Amino acid sequence: MLALMSAPKPAFPEIDNDKFETIMKISNKDTVEQKKDRSNNDADPSRTLQLLRVKGFPRLLPEGIQALVSYCQYLQELSLSYSFVSDELLLALSAEKQVQLETLRLEAHPETKPLPRVSDKAWFTFSNNFPNINLVLLSYMTNEDDQTPLIAPYVPITHLYFGEAPSEATVLCIADQCPQLVELVIAAYGPGLLDDALLSIAEGCPRLNAVGLGDCEITCSGLLEFVTRCAKRLQILYVWETSLVEDSELDVTKVSKNVSLRLGRTWVPEYIPLY
């Protein structure tokens, strides 16, 4: 499923690092015998945790997440604020050989600024240890400088969602910075057309197969050219009808027909009520 997002302000519950570790029943004082017994107990529900979502805990330290990750050897998906990401966390994830992480989902909000600076070495180590990782980035940042540490060639982004309108420079850099991109969602964009940026992304992101465009502007001819370049791999295409700009060559009806021919299936833009 591909959905466009609004950008509500996140709520921040109060929970500190000690309470977090207590809730998860993690102890660093176990004896060797206790650890050995626990390692042989596959029924321990805390050790078989597969999905961990950490959202909006400003007093929680990365060490608490690291402790939980090292304890839960079946963890497959980790979802957290980008503010928790650090060299130490990425290296700790990479060092836990038993962790078979499949998805790392990160959210970046202006409220969590300043964002941490994570080294390219830590990202390279993480990428090498998880070569098939799904790295999902949900960015609500609007300032171009704030996007710089998020969208970089050493960050293995596969799914990129913009919950707020990104700058033109940010969108134009995607083709060069995100070669592994599979899915792109832009909830809003402007002023200006998306044509040139989308065409460059079509060339620079050979794995891209899902695109969602919300409150933005793209010419009918530009959309058709984009689909023509991606038709063989484009599985999902979601575009608001109000985002299509008719030109001298194509109107909405004609572009719908031509896009359907390129995709080999019926396609129409999404109708958005004006109320």
Protein Blocks (a to p, Z undefined) as FASTA:
>chain_A
ZZdddddddddddddfklmmmmnopafkbcfklmmmmmmmmklmklmpcbdcdehiakbc
fklmmmmmmmmmmbfbdcddfklgcfklmmmmmmmmmlccfbdcddddfklpccddddfk
lmmmmmmmmmmbccddddfbfbfklmmmmmcfklccfbdcdfbdcdfklmmmmmmmmmmb
fbdcdfbgceddfklmmmmmmmmmmmbcbdcdfdddddfklmmmmmmmmmmmmmbdcddf
klpccdfkbcfklmmmmmmmmnopacddddddfZZ
